[in-house]
């Protein structure tokens, strides 16, 4: 109760409640805070008050009743303070926020289409949803979102920051991101639209006579297990036994979906995960109910693989059903409970850790792969690009081979999205504008001589990522 009382300090300040007391302090004595005065007063009354039944906790409750009462604004401030004091994964959602949250947990949302992880206050794009406005605009995995329109999201709580990114369908939002390799933030203009999330994808790879099914899982939404099962049927129809489950940049989702997918690879009775609650009575143990399979499985993870991704990875790894390749995972090993309130709001708070089959708690530790591989990079093959002639300034409507080359260069940098041809279109104008902002050039979307020189110099020093992780997974078959 004392901890909760400390949260009331903010309420007193915000509501301009003034406390007065008659005290005499020495010049060098610290002036007590409101919270300390309340605590001291409640303690004294409970101990020395003449009447029976004067308990300290009851006095705190009276304080709450008096201050909050029927004041909805103070009620919400108190609720947010209480939930946010638990950890960064606990939160209070008002009616509108609760509605948006449930939309996010579904597979059809209105927004820009990004999966976001919160890490030390940073909004990190774990992955843009394939085909989403964010992907089309050029937002990439690993980008740190620092602004939406004119709002600095670095000063906003995670749940509220997400609300600034979302919005009505058809509206435009300017998303400011920090990207590795660029000294200045990049701004993308993204039109919000209804996004149907692609949560799984199948790619058939061939290495000599060996066929490999690469199944990408982008998030653990409410129907991902069903989609995964349908993909497995297609894999079986093709007689493929080598499977790569790509969980890189997958920030998680519903725990039951990860358990359901693990069940497809584990025989009856194998331990999948355990929910470790404060009260042992509430602990839950999840075991497999399926049959043993003869698949050869590799799981790909990286530092953006979190939560439900880690549940699935650990279940397969520690039961000997898969080898894990890549980088150490994010390390989110907590379970949240989502509860509706009578006024239409919702609360989410951490109720348990999940433990791996071997009893490991990976929270803030992550999962160490069997084969640790970091993707490398290599210099750009400059034989594909000529230096600009520096004899012409290009703008919308112009055509030429140098226009096409500029598109190829900006596409390589992750700034251009669209058809690569020799026509200077609006997409190229946006990409040039973003490049100019990142390079502290005058941002007007015209490919002038200075921009051409900067673009060529940037490409000369740029590097492209090599998927060594996928290659390592393939070598294991």
N, C-alpha and C positions, 0 to 999 in steps of 0.2 A: 504493500500500500504506500510505503514511503517513496518508492520509485515512481509510482503513478503521481504522487503529490508533486514530485519534482517537475513533472510535465505541465503541471498547472501554472508554473511560473510564466510560460509563454502566454497562457490564456489571460492571466492577470494583466500582463503588459499590453496585449493586443486589445483587450476590452477596456483599457484605461481605468481599471479598478484601482483605487488608491487606498493603501493601508497606512494607518498612522499609529504610532506607538510612542509612549513617553519613555525615552531611554537617555541615559547620560553616558557618553563614550569618552574614553581617554583619547588624546590627540593621535596616538599611534595605534589605536584599536580599530580593527577592520569593521566596517559597517555591515551588518548581516543582510543577506538577501531576503526578498519576500518569502521565498520557500523556507529558509532557515527560521524566519519569524513564525510562520505557520506551524512548522514542525515543533518548534520549541513551545509554542502556545498550546497546541494539541496535547503534547506530552505532559505539560504542567497541569492542564485541566484534568486529564485522565488520572493523574496521580493524586493531586491535591484537591480537586473539586469535591465539594461536600456530598453531592448526591450519588447514590448508587447507580450503576449502569452507565457511567460516563467512560466509554471506551474510545481509545485513540482512533481506531479505524472508523467508528461511527461518526466521529467529528469530521474526518476527511470526507466521508460520504455526504455529510451535511454541506460542506464547502462546495462539493461538486453540484449538488442539487440546487444550491442558491445561485451559483455562477452560471451554470449551463441552463437550468430550468427549461424553458421553451424557446430559447434563443438558438435557432437552427445554425446560424453561422458559428457560434461558439461550440455548439455540439459537434459540427464537422471538424473544427480545429482540434477539439479534444480527441476525437476518434483518429484523425490522421496522426496526431502526436503519439498516441498510444501504439498504433500499429507500426509506425515508422521506427519506433524505439526498439522493436523486436529484432529486425535485421533488414537488409536491403531487398529481400524477397517478400516481405510482408507489407500490406498496403490496405488503405481504405478507398473504396470506389463509390462516388455518389451515383445517382440513378443513370446519368448520361455516361459516366465512365464505366459503369457496370455493363451497360448495353454494348459499348464499344469493346470491352474486354471479351464478352461472349462472342462477338463477331470475329474478333481476332483468333479465338480458339476454334472457330469454324474454318471452312475451306473457301468461303466467299466473303470478301471484305471490300470496303471502299477505302482507298488510300493510295499509297505509292507502291506498296508491295515489297516490303523488306522485313527480314527476320533480324531482330536486334537483341544483343546481349548487353547487360549492364555490368561494367567492370570498373570498380573504383570511381564511380560517377561518370564514366565515359559511355556514350551510346555507340556501341560498335556494331556495324553491319556484319552479322555472321554470314548472311547470304541474301542477295536480292532474289525474289521469287521469279523463276524462269518465265519470260514473256511479260513481266510486270512493267508499269511505267518507270519504276526505278532502274530496272535493267536496261530498258530502252534508252533512258536518259544517260546511262553510263556510270551509275553508282555501282561500286564493286565490293566484294567481301573484304573486310579489313578496314574499310573507310570508317572514320569516326565522325558522326554527325554532331556538329556543334551549333547549328542554327537552323531555324525554320522561319522564313520571311525575316522579320526584324527582331526576332526573339533569340536571345543567347541561351541555348539549351544547357549550357554548362552551369547555369545558375538555377536550373529548374529540376525538381524531383523527377525521377524516371517516369512515373505514371503520367504526370502532367506533361512531360516532354513529348511523350507518344501522342498525346491529344493534339499538340501543335502540328505534328506531322500529318495526322489524319485530317479529314475534312469532307466537305460535300463533293459529290461526284461532279466532275467537269471544272472544278476550281484549280487554280495553279498555285503551287507553293514553291518557294525558292529554298532549296536545301543546301546548306553550307557544310562541306566536309573537309576534314584533314586527311590527306592521303600520303602514304609513304612515298618518298621520292620527290615530293613537291614542297617547296619552302613556304608557300602561301596556300590558304584555303581555296577550295574550288567550289563554285556555286552552280548548282543544277536547277533549271526550271522544270518542274515535274507536274504534269496534269493528273490530278487524282481521278481514279476510275475504279469500277468494280473489278476486283482481281479474284480470279478463281485459281487457288493455289495448286500448282503441280507438286504433289508430295512424293511421288516415286517416278522412276524412269528406268528403262532397260536399254542397255547397249550390249550387243554381241561383239566380243573381241576375238580375233583369231591370231594365234601365235604358232606359225607352222601348221601342224596337224591338230593343235589343241584349240578348242573353243572355250571361251570364258564368258560367263554372264556377269556383266557389271551392273549391279542394281544400286542406283543412287536414291537415298532417302533424304529429302530436304527438310522435313519437319515431321513430328509425331502428332499429326492432327487426328480428328476423331475417326477417320476411316482408313488410315494408312495401313493398318494390319490387313484389312480386306483387300486393298490394292496390292499389297505385297504378296498376298496369297495368290492373286490372279496372275501376277508376274511369275511366280514360282511354277504355276501350271504351264505357262508358255515355255519356261526353261526346261521343264520335264519333257514337253512335247518335242523339243529340239534335241533331247538326249544329252543335255549338258550337265555335267557334274561339278564343274569348277565355277565357284561363285565368289565375286568380290562385292561386299556390301560397303558402299561408300557413305560414311557418316561425317565426312569432313564438312565443317561449317554448319552442322546441324545443331541448333541450340536447344532442342528438346521438344517437350509438349506433354501429351497425356502418358502417364506411367503405364496404364493398362495396355496401351498399344505396343510399347516396347516389350512388355511381358508376353503379349500374344505372339509377336514375331519371334522372340526367343523360343517360345514353345514349339515353333515349327521346325526347330533344329535339334531339340533335346528330347531324350527319352523320358518316359514316365518316371516321376519321383525325383528327378534332378532339381536341385535348388536353383532358382532364378535370382531372387533377391529377397531381402527381409526389411520390413519397415520397423525401425528401432525407435519406439516412443519413450517418453519420460516414464510412463506407467507400463510395466511389462504386460499388464492385462490387455493393452491395446496393440501390442506387437502383431504384425501380420507377416506370415511366411508364404511366399509364392513358389510353387513347385510346378514342374512341367507335367503335362498329361499326355504328351504325344508319343511318337515312336522314334527310335534311332534312325538317322538318315545316313546315306553314304555320300553326301556332298563334301567336297573339299572347299572349305570356306576361309576367306581372308577378309578382315575388316579394316577399312581405312579410317583413321581418325587424325585430327590435328587440334590445335589449341582452341578452336572454336566449337569443338564437339562437346556438348554439355548435357547434363541432366538425363533425360530418357535415353539419349545416345550412349551415355556412359553405362546405364543399366543394361542395355542390350549388349554392349561391348564386353562388359565384365562377365555377364552370364555365359556368353559363348567362349570367352577366353579361359575363364577359370574352370569350366566344365570340359575343356579340351576339345571343344567343337569348332574352334577357329583360331587362327593365328592373327595377331593384331599388328598392323604396319602403320607407320607414320610418326606423329609427334605426340607428346604427352597431352592428354585431354584437359579441358577447362577446369574441372573439379567442382561441380555443383552437385553435392550429394545430399540435398535436403528435399523433403516432401512438404508441399503446401496444401492446406485445406482451404477450399473456397466455399464461403457460406453466404446465403442471401439473408438480408435483414428485412424486417417487417415493412420498412418504408421504401423498399425497392433498391436500396443500396446493397453493396456487398463488401465483405472483408476477406482478405487472404492472409494467412499467417502460417509460419513454419510449425509443423506438428511432429516431424520425425526426421531422422536420418535414414537413408537407405543403405543397407550393407550389401556387399558383394557376396557371392556364394561362399567364399572363404572367410567371410566375416569382416572384411576390410571396410573402413569408412574412408571414402575417397574425397570427402568434402575439403575443398581448398588444397587438394593434393593432386587429383586427376589420376588417370590410368596410364601406366607406362607401357608402351607397345612392346611386343616381342621383338620386333625389328624396328629400330629407331632410324627414321629417315627424314631428313629435312629437304624439301624441294630446293634445287639449286637454280641458278640463273646463268644466262650466257649473254654475251654482247650481241647486239642487233647485227644481222648480216647487212652491212652497209652497201654491198654490191647491188642490192635491190633499189637503192635510192641514189639519185644524183643530187648535187647541190643545186638549189634554185638559181636560175639565171640572174635574179635580182634586177630584172628589167621591166617587170609589170606588177601592178597592184591588182589583187583580185577581190571581187565583191559578188554579192548575190546576182545570179544571172549570167556570170562569166563562165567560159568553158576553156578546157585545156588540159594537157597532160600534167602540168604542175598542180592543177586543182586535184586531180586524181591522186597524185603523190601525197599531197597534203592530207587528204582523207585517210590514206593508208598509214601515214605517220601518226595522226591523231587517234586512229583506231588502235594502233599498237600501244599508245599511251593510255587507252581506256577512256578517251574523251569523245570520240566520234561514234555515233550509233546511226546506222542507216545504210543506204546502198552506196557502195564504193564505185563511183563512175567519174567522168570528167566534168560534171555539172556542179557549179557552186550553188548549192541549195541552202534552205533555212537550217537544216541539220548541221551543215558545215559552219555556217555563221555562228551557231550556238557553241560548237566545239572550239572554234577559233576564239570566241569571246571568253570561254572558260580558260583556255590556255593563256590568253593575255592577262587575265586576272591573276592566275597562279604565278605568272612570271613578272608581275608588277608592271605590265605594259598597259597602254591606254586601251581599255576594253570596249571595242566598238564592232567587233566581228568582221573586220576587214583584214584580209591577208596582205598586209603591207610589207615593205622590204625588211623593216626591223623584225617583224614577226616571223618572216621566212627565215632569216638568219638564226633567230632564237630557236625555232622549231628544228632546224637541221642540227644545230649544236646539241640540242636536248636529245635527239635521236642517237647521235654519235655516242653519247655517254649512257644511254638507257640500256637496260637489260631485260630479257624476257624469261619468264619462269619455265623451268623444265619439270615435268611431273615425274620426279624420281620415285615418289611414293607409289604411284600406280605401277611403274616399271618394276619396283621391288616386289610388289604383290604378285604380279604376273610371273616373275622368275620363280616364285615358290611353288608353282604348279608343275 
